[in-house]
Amino acid sequence: MVTTDPLLGRLVDGRYEVLERVARGGMATVYRALDRRLDREVALKVMHPHLAEGAEASDFLSRFRREARAAAGLTHSGVVAVFDQGIDGDMSYLTMEYVAGTNLRRAVRDGGVTVRRVFDVLDQVLSALAAAHRKGVVHRDIKPENVLLVADSDQVKVADFGLARAVTEVTATSTGTVMGTVAYLAPEVISTGRADTRTDVYAVGVLAFEMLTGRLPHPGDSPIQIAFAHVNADVAPPSSLAPHLPRAVDDLVRSFAARNPDARPRDAAAALEVLRAVRRTLPDGVLEATASTAPRAPGGQAPATPAPSSTALMPGVPGVPGGAVVPAGPQHQVSTPTTALPAQPGYVQPYPAYGGYPGQAMADAEPPRLDKRRATGTIVTAVIVLVLLVLGGLWWLRGDRVVQVPGGLVGLPVAEAQAELEAAGLEWQVTQEFDDTVAVGSVVSTDPGAGAVVARGDVVQLVESKGPDLVALPGNLVGLTEADARAALADAGFTVKEPLSTDYSDTVPAGSVMASSPEPGTQALRGSEVALVVSEGGAPTEVPSVVDLTFDEAVAALTAAGLKAEKIEEFDPEIPAGQVVAQNPEEGDEAHRGDTVQLLVSKGPELVAVPDVVGMDRKDAKETLEASGFKVDDPGLNFVLDDTVSTQSPAAGEQVAKGSEVTISNW
């Protein structure tokens, strides 16, 4: 029967359209989705609903937000970018960079991986972890499923930073469990529930062993067996299963996967230095050898690589406080492993072809293990019961020296939480941080988390809520350009809601902010979105015809259309003063409300004072009048001996239109 995922085709939070389901694990289901707002594909990780149910729901949501913010702050080419986190109804989700390709689990399963590629993958994983460790972020759930191999390239990306912590510290409170994949959990996480940067280094050591040999260092029939082996057994040299590997590779893997955290590199950056130093010593013959293939004994079968493909929860057991995590689905299948033949006395295994160490004795063979096919259900059950009894006894013997961090502290007033810790025999330190879900003065989180086993008298870090981180919005956004408004909001700790809204405005210039929400000057959460409305200028309008109207009539017509008028005057001998001669833009052109229309307005004819030419020679008088813009009518008598102008009309000094005719006479 085909089951349809109810999220397929759904629009999450009004933004993310779910296209297909990609994977499902113990913490979440991953979908390929389309971000409609930014028109890009994203990976949508939806946390399983049971994590946010019951009394610990608010604790989970608070931790989920905090860890998501921390992960989003990681910027490194080897880290899968976290874009957004949110809650839609009862669904908590993350959106992340969508990485097309495969994961390390499938690559190891397919085989054919060279030692060179193993070192390349480890180099990129440690580089990503080093960036996280520098920011104080511990991954806590390094496993092949969280190491992504980008399609059509050699690039590696690490996913799911911080999520294991958010889930672990809540599930430990409510169920006494620890989140993670048990095959890669460091001994200290299994025994105390505490993790630091060296915990990630241990998981990388297990990854290295698995990639080099094709199997896990501690296979087992049950999560308890595997967890017990991590705590009580050292990781074997990889060369015991892949004899072509030199001692330097053995030392590298066993250093990373040392049971004692103090014996490991202090963090991923230190581990990366060791990795690169070892790689420089390896000749091409070793680097080009195929890894991920366990050795075969004559007639034997290579052991299968267990595939803990999803993270699940293992109930806590005495002696393994907080429990551990197991892969969901079928348990590891343990086939009969092929063991290396014991070296004969005095026999030395040289590695001339692979750059090995001359004189290095062959690794001791692992003792043969019981073939699962010959093990009965009774024996398996007896082994599990025996382990439980042994661990229970250890728990009983240590009970007077160790205690569990009390549950239910998150949400309590700090004073009450301190009293709970004191009653449990623990000390405390208080730090403060802003939180928008936990009341002021109450506990946001504890470190170690609830249910962790610690020594009596240890210090538990209490994070006290300072309430929401409220800051005042800038009060001067309206009228600013969009760029200036964005800068002002960023300086105040806010982001701009996308996409921007736009509207027409008769008063705010195009490209400037005309409104914002929340209102300027009000208090809002730091980092929250502010909606801006940006002006597109005035709305489109058609320019009316105002030619031949008086200027006042033209202004009234333009104002009714939402336009402004600019008056330009010039003399016109034919158009009466005050009448519009021309306009720009012309009638019927499109403009925007608030635009200006230029109006050419007649000043009527230009008036000029008539020069006084009486007494002048007729010729000089004519030149003077024409120079002043007048036409000259000269009906003078040439036979008169006196050629001087005796009369003129209009009279001297009279204001007449420029170009008018002036009559002169010498009689």
ZAMARGU-4260 file (C-alpha; in steps of 0.2 Angstrom, whole numbers, plus 5000, padded with zeros to 4 digits):
<rodrens>
0) 5000/5000/5000 | 5007/5017/4995 | 5006/5030/5009 | 5006/5048/5003 | 5015/5060/5014
5) 5002/5073/5020 | 5015/5087/5018 | 5018/5085/4999 | 5011/5099/4990 | 5008/5109/5006
10) 5013/5127/5008 | 5022/5128/5024 | 5021/5145/5034 | 5014/5153/5018 | 5031/5152/5010
15) 5039/5135/5007 | 5030/5123/4994 | 5034/5105/4998 | 5040/5096/4982 | 5046/5079/4988
20) 5052/5069/5003 | 5071/5066/5003 | 5075/5057/5019 | 5068/5053/5036 | 5078/5051/5052
25) 5075/5050/5071 | 5074/5068/5073 | 5066/5075/5057 | 5060/5072/5040 | 5069/5081/5026
30) 5060/5088/5010 | 5065/5097/4995 | 5055/5113/4994 | 5053/5129/4984 | 5055/5145/4993
35) 5042/5155/4984 | 5048/5172/4991 | 5065/5170/4985 | 5062/5158/4971 | 5075/5145/4976
40) 5075/5127/4981 | 5079/5123/4999 | 5080/5108/5010 | 5065/5109/5023 | 5069/5099/5039
45) 5053/5096/5049 | 5056/5090/5066 | 5045/5075/5072 | 5030/5081/5082 | 5033/5071/5097
50) 5049/5081/5101 | 5038/5097/5105 | 5024/5088/5114 | 5020/5087/5133 | 5028/5096/5147
55) 5044/5099/5138 | 5037/5107/5123 | 5042/5125/5127 | 5059/5119/5132 | 5062/5110/5116
60) 5056/5125/5106 | 5067/5137/5115 | 5082/5126/5113 | 5077/5123/5095 | 5077/5141/5091
65) 5093/5145/5100 | 5103/5130/5092 | 5096/5135/5075 | 5102/5153/5077 | 5119/5147/5082
70) 5119/5135/5066 | 5114/5150/5055 | 5129/5160/5062 | 5141/5147/5054 | 5147/5153/5038
75) 5159/5141/5030 | 5160/5132/5012 | 5159/5115/5021 | 5144/5119/5032 | 5126/5117/5025
80) 5119/5134/5027 | 5104/5137/5038 | 5093/5150/5030 | 5077/5151/5042 | 5068/5143/5056
85) 5050/5144/5061 | 5034/5136/5068 | 5019/5133/5057 | 5005/5127/5069 | 5012/5112/5079
90) 5026/5110/5066 | 5044/5116/5069 | 5055/5117/5054 | 5072/5123/5047 | 5076/5128/5030
95) 5093/5125/5024 | 5104/5125/5008 | 5098/5111/4996 | 5113/5100/4992 | 5111/5090/4976
100) 5122/5074/4978 | 5123/5059/4989 | 5129/5056/5007 | 5145/5047/5014 | 5134/5032/5019
105) 5130/5028/5001 | 5148/5031/4995 | 5155/5019/5008 | 5142/5006/5004 | 5146/5007/4985
110) 5164/5005/4989 | 5179/5009/4977 | 5184/5024/4988 | 5203/5027/4988 | 5213/5032/5003
115) 5217/5048/4995 | 5198/5052/4994 | 5196/5046/5012 | 5209/5059/5017 | 5201/5072/5006
120) 5184/5069/5014 | 5191/5069/5032 | 5200/5085/5028 | 5184/5094/5023 | 5174/5087/5037
125) 5187/5093/5050 | 5188/5110/5041 | 5170/5113/5043 | 5170/5107/5061 | 5185/5118/5065
130) 5175/5133/5059 | 5161/5127/5071 | 5172/5124/5086 | 5180/5142/5084 | 5162/5148/5086
135) 5159/5137/5102 | 5147/5125/5092 | 5149/5106/5094 | 5140/5096/5081 | 5137/5080/5093
140) 5130/5069/5079 | 5143/5067/5066 | 5139/5052/5055 | 5139/5047/5037 | 5122/5053/5034
145) 5127/5070/5039 | 5142/5071/5028 | 5135/5076/5010 | 5145/5074/4994 | 5140/5087/4982
150) 5136/5081/4965 | 5149/5083/4950 | 5162/5090/4962 | 5174/5084/4976 | 5166/5096/4988
155) 5160/5089/5005 | 5147/5098/5016 | 5142/5094/5035 | 5124/5096/5040 | 5114/5097/5055
160) 5125/5107/5067 | 5117/5109/5084 | 5101/5100/5082 | 5107/5084/5092 | 5110/5096/5107
165) 5093/5104/5105 | 5084/5087/5105 | 5095/5078/5117 | 5093/5090/5132 | 5074/5089/5130
170) 5073/5070/5128 | 5085/5067/5142 | 5073/5077/5153 | 5057/5068/5148 | 5063/5051/5144
175) 5081/5048/5151 | 5088/5046/5133 | 5103/5053/5123 | 5101/5058/5105 | 5114/5053/5093
180) 5119/5038/5082 | 5126/5025/5094 | 5139/5019/5082 | 5148/5036/5082 | 5145/5041/5100
185) 5160/5045/5111 | 5162/5035/5127 | 5160/5051/5138 | 5143/5055/5130 | 5137/5037/5133
190) 5143/5037/5151 | 5140/5055/5157 | 5129/5063/5143 | 5142/5077/5141 | 5150/5082/5125
195) 5164/5095/5119 | 5174/5097/5104 | 5184/5081/5107 | 5167/5072/5105 | 5166/5077/5087
200) 5184/5072/5084 | 5180/5054/5091 | 5166/5053/5078 | 5178/5058/5064 | 5189/5044/5070
205) 5175/5031/5068 | 5171/5038/5051 | 5189/5036/5046 | 5190/5018/5052 | 5173/5015/5043
210) 5179/5023/5026 | 5196/5014/5027 | 5190/4996/5032 | 5172/4996/5026 | 5165/4992/5043
215) 5162/5000/5060 | 5175/4998/5074 | 5162/4991/5086 | 5149/4981/5078 | 5136/4973/5088
220) 5119/4965/5089 | 5111/4978/5100 | 5113/4996/5104 | 5118/4991/5122 | 5132/4980/5115
225) 5139/4994/5104 | 5138/5007/5118 | 5147/4995/5130 | 5161/4992/5117 | 5163/5011/5115
230) 5165/5013/5133 | 5176/4998/5137 | 5186/4993/5121 | 5199/5002/5111 | 5197/5004/5092
235) 5207/4991/5083 | 5221/4997/5071 | 5213/4999/5053 | 5227/4989/5046 | 5220/4973/5056
240) 5207/4973/5042 | 5216/4983/5028 | 5234/4977/5029 | 5240/4989/5016 | 5238/5003/5028
245) 5254/5009/5036 | 5256/5012/5055 | 5254/5031/5053 | 5236/5028/5047 | 5233/5017/5062
250) 5240/5029/5074 | 5230/5043/5067 | 5213/5034/5068 | 5217/5027/5085 | 5222/5045/5091
255) 5205/5052/5085 | 5195/5038/5092 | 5204/5036/5109 | 5192/5032/5123 | 5200/5045/5134
260) 5196/5062/5128 | 5212/5069/5134 | 5221/5057/5122 | 5213/5065/5107 | 5217/5081/5098
265) 5209/5095/5108 | 5197/5101/5093 | 5194/5099/5075 | 5208/5112/5070 | 5221/5102/5080
270) 5215/5086/5072 | 5216/5094/5055 | 5234/5098/5058 | 5238/5079/5062 | 5228/5073/5047
275) 5238/5084/5035 | 5254/5079/5043 | 5251/5061/5041 | 5245/5063/5023 | 5261/5071/5018
280) 5270/5055/5024 | 5260/5044/5013 | 5266/5039/4996 | 5255/5038/4980 | 5254/5019/4981
285) 5245/5020/4998 | 5234/5035/4993 | 5228/5027/4977 | 5224/5010/4986 | 5206/5006/4987
290) 5198/5008/5004 | 5181/5003/5011 | 5184/4985/5008 | 5187/4974/5022 | 5200/4960/5019
295) 5194/4942/5014 | 5200/4926/5022 | 5202/4912/5010 | 5184/4906/5006 | 5177/4919/5018
300) 5166/4933/5016 | 5169/4952/5019 | 5159/4959/5033 | 5145/4970/5028 | 5146/4988/5033
305) 5132/4992/5046 | 5121/5006/5040 | 5114/5016/5055 | 5104/5027/5043 | 5093/5035/5055
310) 5094/5042/5073 | 5083/5035/5086 | 5082/5034/5105 | 5088/5021/5116 | 5081/5021/5134
315) 5093/5025/5147 | 5100/5010/5157 | 5109/5010/5174 | 5127/5013/5171 | 5124/5022/5154
320) 5116/5037/5160 | 5104/5045/5148 | 5105/5030/5137 | 5111/5031/5119 | 5104/5032/5102
325) 5102/5018/5089 | 5098/5017/5071 | 5080/5014/5067 | 5074/4999/5058 | 5084/4982/5057
330) 5098/4979/5069 | 5116/4978/5063 | 5119/4961/5055 | 5135/4953/5060 | 5141/4940/5048
335) 5156/4930/5051 | 5171/4941/5050 | 5187/4936/5041 | 5201/4937/5053 | 5219/4941/5049
340) 5231/4925/5050 | 5242/4926/5065 | 5259/4931/5061 | 5272/4918/5063 | 5286/4921/5076
345) 5299/4933/5069 | 5289/4936/5053 | 5290/4954/5048 | 5277/4963/5036 | 5287/4975/5025
350) 5277/4988/5015 | 5290/4993/5001 | 5276/4995/4988 | 5265/5006/4999 | 5278/5016/5009
355) 5276/5006/5025 | 5288/5004/5039 | 5301/4991/5036 | 5302/4980/5051 | 5284/4983/5057
360) 5276/4967/5064 | 5260/4962/5057 | 5245/4968/5067 | 5238/4955/5079 | 5223/4946/5072
365) 5207/4950/5080 | 5200/4934/5089 | 5186/4926/5079 | 5169/4930/5084 | 5153/4920/5085
370) 5144/4918/5069 | 5127/4926/5071 | 5119/4912/5061 | 5125/4900/5075 | 5119/4911/5089
375) 5102/4907/5096 | 5089/4919/5103 | 5093/4913/5120 | 5111/4917/5120 | 5108/4934/5113
380) 5095/4937/5127 | 5107/4931/5140 | 5121/4942/5134 | 5109/4958/5135 | 5103/4953/5152
385) 5121/4950/5158 | 5126/4967/5151 | 5111/4976/5160 | 5116/4967/5176 | 5134/4972/5175
390) 5130/4990/5171 | 5117/4991/5184 | 5130/4985/5197 | 5142/4998/5191 | 5128/5011/5193
395) 5124/5005/5211 | 5142/5006/5216 | 5145/5023/5209 | 5128/5030/5216 | 5136/5039/5231
400) 5148/5049/5220 | 5137/5054/5205 | 5120/5062/5203 | 5109/5066/5189 | 5105/5084/5184
405) 5087/5087/5190 | 5074/5088/5176 | 5061/5101/5175 | 5072/5116/5179 | 5069/5125/5162
410) 5055/5137/5166 | 5057/5138/5184 | 5062/5154/5193 | 5081/5154/5195 | 5080/5154/5214
415) 5069/5138/5214 | 5081/5130/5201 | 5095/5134/5213 | 5086/5125/5227 | 5083/5110/5216
420) 5102/5109/5212 | 5107/5111/5230 | 5095/5097/5235 | 5104/5086/5222 | 5121/5090/5229
425) 5126/5102/5214 | 5133/5119/5213 | 5128/5132/5200 | 5133/5147/5190 | 5121/5159/5182
430) 5122/5168/5166 | 5109/5178/5157 | 5103/5179/5139 | 5088/5186/5130 | 5074/5174/5127
435) 5057/5178/5119 | 5048/5162/5126 | 5054/5160/5144 | 5048/5173/5157 | 5061/5185/5164
440) 5071/5178/5179 | 5067/5160/5174 | 5078/5146/5168 | 5081/5145/5149 | 5093/5130/5149
445) 5105/5121/5159 | 5122/5114/5155 | 5124/5099/5157 | 5106/5096/5152 | 5093/5087/5163
450) 5097/5069/5166 | 5115/5070/5163 | 5126/5061/5176 | 5139/5071/5184 | 5150/5071/5200
455) 5142/5077/5216 | 5147/5095/5219 | 5149/5098/5200 | 5144/5115/5194 | 5128/5117/5183
460) 5127/5132/5172 | 5110/5140/5173 | 5105/5152/5159 | 5093/5165/5166 | 5080/5173/5154
465) 5081/5192/5152 | 5065/5191/5143 | 5063/5197/5125 | 5077/5207/5117 | 5067/5222/5114
470) 5075/5237/5105 | 5067/5253/5099 | 5064/5255/5080 | 5072/5270/5072 | 5060/5285/5072
475) 5065/5293/5055 | 5062/5280/5042 | 5048/5290/5032 | 5056/5300/5018 | 5073/5291/5018
480) 5078/5282/5003 | 5076/5263/5003 | 5095/5261/5005 | 5096/5273/5019 | 5081/5265/5028
485) 5089/5247/5026 | 5105/5254/5034 | 5096/5262/5048 | 5087/5246/5052 | 5102/5235/5051
490) 5111/5247/5063 | 5097/5245/5075 | 5097/5226/5074 | 5082/5223/5062 | 5080/5216/5045
495) 5068/5221/5031 | 5054/5210/5027 | 5054/5204/5009 | 5047/5207/4997 | 5045/5226/4999
500) 5028/5234/4997 | 5026/5249/4985 | 5013/5262/4983 | 5009/5278/4974 | 5012/5294/4984
505) 5009/5312/4979 | 5020/5318/4993 | 5034/5306/4995 | 5047/5305/4980 | 5049/5288/4971
510) 5062/5277/4979 | 5059/5284/4997 | 5050/5276/5012 | 5032/5282/5014 | 5027/5270/5028
515) 5034/5256/5040 | 5027/5243/5052 | 5029/5242/5067 | 5028/5260/5069 | 5044/5270/5071
520) 5050/5272/5089 | 5040/5257/5096 | 5049/5242/5104 | 5051/5226/5094 | 5062/5210/5095
525) 5080/5212/5090 | 5082/5203/5073 | 5063/5204/5069 | 5057/5210/5052 | 5051/5227/5048
530) 5039/5230/5034 | 5043/5245/5023 | 5032/5253/5010 | 5042/5262/4996 | 5035/5276/4986
535) 5033/5273/4967 | 5030/5292/4965 | 5013/5298/4960 | 5000/5288/4951 | 4999/5289/4932
540) 4988/5302/4925 | 4984/5310/4908 | 4989/5328/4905 | 4974/5339/4900 | 4974/5353/4887
545) 4976/5370/4894 | 4982/5380/4879 | 4972/5396/4876 | 4966/5396/4894 | 4971/5409/4906
550) 4985/5405/4918 | 4973/5403/4933 | 4961/5392/4923 | 4976/5381/4917 | 4982/5379/4935
555) 4965/5374/4941 | 4964/5361/4927 | 4981/5354/4931 | 4978/5353/4950 | 4962/5343/4947
560) 4973/5330/4937 | 4985/5330/4952 | 4998/5340/4942 | 5008/5355/4946 | 5011/5370/4935
565) 5027/5380/4931 | 5024/5397/4923 | 5036/5403/4909 | 5032/5420/4902 | 5036/5428/4886
570) 5030/5443/4875 | 5018/5439/4861 | 5012/5453/4850 | 4996/5443/4845 | 4991/5433/4861
575) 4983/5443/4875 | 4993/5444/4891 | 4989/5430/4904 | 4984/5417/4891 | 4993/5400/4889
580) 5002/5400/4873 | 5010/5382/4874 | 5012/5367/4887 | 5025/5353/4890 | 5020/5339/4892
585) 5007/5341/4878 | 4989/5336/4879 | 4986/5317/4881 | 5004/5313/4887 | 5005/5302/4902
590) 5013/5309/4918 | 5012/5305/4936 | 5003/5314/4950 | 5014/5327/4957 | 5023/5330/4941
595) 5025/5347/4934 | 5019/5354/4918 | 5028/5369/4910 | 5016/5383/4904 | 5021/5396/4892
600) 5011/5411/4896 | 5009/5427/4885 | 5014/5444/4892 | 5006/5452/4878 | 5015/5464/4866
605) 5032/5471/4873 | 5030/5490/4876 | 5044/5502/4872 | 5046/5521/4875 | 5047/5530/4858
610) 5064/5539/4857 | 5064/5558/4854 | 5070/5561/4836 | 5063/5579/4834 | 5078/5590/4828
615) 5088/5576/4821 | 5092/5574/4803 | 5079/5563/4795 | 5092/5550/4791 | 5098/5549/4809
620) 5080/5549/4816 | 5075/5534/4805 | 5090/5524/4811 | 5087/5528/4829 | 5069/5523/4828
625) 5073/5507/4819 | 5086/5502/4831 | 5073/5503/4845 | 5062/5491/4836 | 5050/5503/4827
630) 5044/5505/4809 | 5047/5522/4802 | 5034/5532/4791 | 5043/5547/4783 | 5032/5557/4771
635) 5045/5571/4772 | 5047/5584/4758 | 5064/5583/4749 | 5062/5600/4741 | 5062/5608/4758
640) 5079/5615/4761 | 5078/5610/4780 | 5080/5591/4781 | 5078/5591/4800 | 5063/5582/4809
645) 5051/5594/4815 | 5037/5582/4821 | 5035/5564/4826 | 5020/5553/4831 | 5018/5545/4843
650) 5027/5558/4853 | 5043/5555/4862 | 5042/5545/4878 | 5025/5537/4874 | 5024/5518/4878
655) 5019/5509/4862 | 5020/5491/4856 | 5037/5486/4850 | 5036/5486/4831 | 5024/5499/4830
660) 5025/5513/4817 | 5032/5530/4821 | 5029/5544/4808 | 5041/5558/4806 | 5041/5574/4796
665) 5052/5589/4791 | 5038/5601/4787
</rodrens>
